[in-house]
Amino acid sequence: MLIPDWIDGLCDARRLFRIRQSWPGLPEGRGFYATEIVKNLILGQTPNPQDSKRAYELRAEIDWFIDGRTISLRSDGEGGTNAWMARLDPSGDEVWEIRSMKPRPSLRIFGSIVALDVFVALTWSKRADLHKRESEQWETAIAEFKAERSNCFGSARPISGSYPDAYLSNVRLI
């Protein structure tokens, strides 16, 4: 797993945080980095007790990802699947989402793949707050993600390439 140097710089500046496997010593097949707001959600460090309780299931899912285990990935251009992860349309924007659907409330974590098997999570929303895919709320969430990505990455672009092989290993397309 090759981590771009600028990711290390963002970690040194405490703008990104590496999320490690919950159980020290277990192998990590993928890298997962997050902004402080996403890190706090994953670790259950939120002001809302319901969000903190919900974080336990999310944390288990993130551990599964970090382990390098098989994840379900939405086939490019398909909609309406129960895949755990998806690249959103338009694909050229390289906006990815993690879909933590159970238990309710369903959560969405927006991020980018910056190297093979390395995900950077920048923002999150409760799915119900986003309404329909073309809603103003959805567009606002994506705009906020893109602004955060620009703020963190500047002119550096996330990777692009052959889907899904250039992005993630050990996936099952659905």
C-alpha positions as CSV (number, residue, x, y, z in Angstrom):
1,M,0.0,0.0,0.0
2,L,1.7,3.2,-1.2
3,I,0.7,6.3,0.7
4,P,1.2,9.6,-1.1
5,D,3.7,11.9,0.8
6,W,1.1,14.7,1.1
7,I,-1.1,12.4,3.1
8,D,1.7,12.1,5.7
9,G,2.0,15.9,5.7
10,L,-1.7,16.3,6.4
11,C,-1.4,13.8,9.2
12,D,1.5,15.7,10.7
13,A,-0.5,18.9,10.5
14,R,-3.4,17.0,12.2
15,R,-5.8,17.8,9.3
16,L,-6.1,14.0,8.7
17,F,-5.9,11.1,11.0
18,R,-5.0,7.5,10.2
19,I,-7.7,5.1,11.4
20,R,-6.0,1.9,12.6
21,Q,-7.5,-1.5,13.1
22,S,-9.4,-1.6,16.5
23,W,-7.3,-4.6,17.5
24,P,-3.6,-3.7,17.5
25,G,-1.4,-6.1,15.7
26,L,-3.9,-7.3,13.2
27,P,-2.8,-6.9,9.6
28,E,-4.0,-3.9,7.7
29,G,-4.8,-4.6,4.0
30,R,-6.1,-1.1,3.3
31,G,-5.4,2.4,4.5
32,F,-8.2,4.6,6.0
33,Y,-7.7,8.3,6.8
34,A,-10.3,10.7,8.0
35,T,-10.8,14.3,8.9
36,E,-11.4,15.0,12.6
37,I,-15.2,15.2,12.2
38,V,-15.3,11.7,10.5
39,K,-12.8,10.3,13.0
40,N,-14.9,11.4,15.8
41,L,-18.0,9.8,14.3
42,I,-16.1,6.5,13.7
43,L,-14.8,6.5,17.3
44,G,-18.1,7.4,18.8
45,Q,-16.8,10.8,20.1
46,T,-19.9,12.9,19.1
47,P,-22.0,15.2,21.2
48,N,-25.1,13.2,20.2
49,P,-25.5,10.0,22.2
50,Q,-27.4,8.3,19.4
51,D,-24.6,9.0,17.0
52,S,-22.1,7.6,19.5
53,K,-24.1,4.4,19.9
54,R,-24.5,4.1,16.1
55,A,-20.7,4.4,15.8
56,Y,-20.1,0.9,17.1
57,E,-21.5,-0.7,14.0
58,L,-19.8,1.8,11.7
59,R,-16.5,1.1,13.5
60,A,-16.8,-2.7,12.8
61,E,-17.5,-1.9,9.1
62,I,-14.4,0.3,8.9
63,D,-12.3,-2.4,10.5
64,W,-13.6,-4.9,7.9
65,F,-12.4,-2.4,5.2
66,I,-9.0,-1.9,6.9
67,D,-8.6,-5.7,7.2
68,G,-8.7,-5.9,3.4
69,R,-11.7,-8.2,3.5
70,T,-14.1,-8.5,0.6
71,I,-16.4,-5.4,0.3
72,S,-19.4,-5.0,-1.9
73,L,-18.9,-2.3,-4.5
74,R,-21.5,-0.8,-6.7
75,S,-20.9,-1.5,-10.4
76,D,-20.0,1.7,-12.1
77,G,-23.0,3.6,-13.3
78,E,-25.5,1.4,-11.5
79,G,-28.0,2.8,-9.0
80,G,-30.1,1.5,-6.3
81,T,-27.8,-1.3,-5.0
82,N,-27.1,-2.3,-1.4
83,A,-23.4,-2.1,-2.0
84,W,-21.3,-0.9,1.0
85,M,-19.2,1.4,-1.2
86,A,-19.8,3.3,-4.4
87,R,-18.2,5.8,-6.8
88,L,-20.8,8.5,-7.4
89,D,-21.9,9.9,-10.7
90,P,-20.4,11.6,-12.5
91,S,-17.5,9.2,-12.1
92,G,-14.9,11.7,-13.3
93,D,-15.5,13.7,-10.1
94,E,-14.0,10.8,-8.1
95,V,-16.5,11.2,-5.2
96,W,-16.9,8.0,-3.3
97,E,-19.3,7.1,-0.5
98,I,-19.3,4.5,2.2
99,R,-22.8,3.4,2.9
100,S,-23.3,2.2,6.4
101,M,-27.0,1.2,6.2
102,K,-27.7,-0.8,9.4
103,P,-28.7,-0.1,12.0
104,R,-30.7,3.0,11.4
105,P,-29.9,5.8,10.9
106,S,-28.1,5.0,7.7
107,L,-24.9,7.0,7.3
108,R,-22.9,8.2,4.3
109,I,-19.2,8.9,4.5
110,F,-17.9,10.9,1.5
111,G,-14.3,10.5,0.5
112,S,-11.7,9.8,-2.2
113,I,-9.4,7.0,-3.1
114,V,-5.9,8.5,-3.2
115,A,-3.9,5.3,-4.0
116,L,-4.7,1.7,-4.4
117,D,-6.6,0.5,-1.3
118,V,-6.2,3.9,0.5
119,F,-9.4,5.8,1.3
120,V,-9.6,9.3,2.7
121,A,-12.9,10.2,4.4
122,L,-13.6,13.9,4.5
123,T,-17.3,14.5,5.4
124,W,-20.4,12.5,6.5
125,S,-24.2,12.8,6.6
126,K,-27.2,10.9,7.8
127,R,-28.8,9.5,4.7
128,A,-32.2,10.7,5.6
129,D,-30.9,14.3,5.8
130,L,-29.8,14.0,2.1
131,H,-33.3,13.3,0.7
132,K,-33.4,12.3,-2.9
133,R,-30.2,12.0,-5.0
134,E,-31.0,15.2,-7.0
135,S,-32.1,17.2,-3.9
136,E,-30.6,20.5,-2.8
137,Q,-29.5,18.7,0.4
138,W,-27.6,16.1,-1.6
139,E,-26.0,18.7,-3.8
140,T,-25.0,20.7,-0.7
141,A,-23.4,17.6,0.9
142,I,-21.4,16.9,-2.3
143,A,-20.3,20.6,-2.6
144,E,-19.2,20.5,1.0
145,F,-17.2,17.4,0.3
146,K,-15.5,18.9,-2.7
147,A,-14.7,22.1,-0.8
148,E,-13.1,20.0,1.9
149,R,-11.2,17.9,-0.6
150,S,-9.9,21.1,-2.3
151,N,-9.0,22.5,1.1
152,C,-7.0,19.3,2.0
153,F,-5.6,18.3,-1.3
154,G,-5.2,21.6,-3.2
155,S,-4.6,20.8,-6.8
156,A,-3.7,17.1,-6.1
157,R,-6.3,14.9,-7.8
158,P,-7.5,11.5,-6.5
159,I,-6.5,8.6,-8.6
160,S,-8.4,7.5,-11.6
161,G,-8.2,4.5,-13.8
162,S,-9.7,1.1,-14.6
163,Y,-12.7,0.5,-12.4
164,P,-12.5,-1.1,-9.9
165,D,-8.9,-2.5,-10.2
166,A,-7.1,0.8,-10.0
167,Y,-8.9,1.7,-6.8
168,L,-9.6,-1.3,-4.6
169,S,-8.6,-4.9,-4.3
170,N,-10.8,-7.7,-3.0
171,V,-14.2,-6.3,-4.1
172,R,-17.4,-7.9,-5.2
173,L,-19.3,-5.8,-7.7
174,I,-23.0,-5.6,-7.3
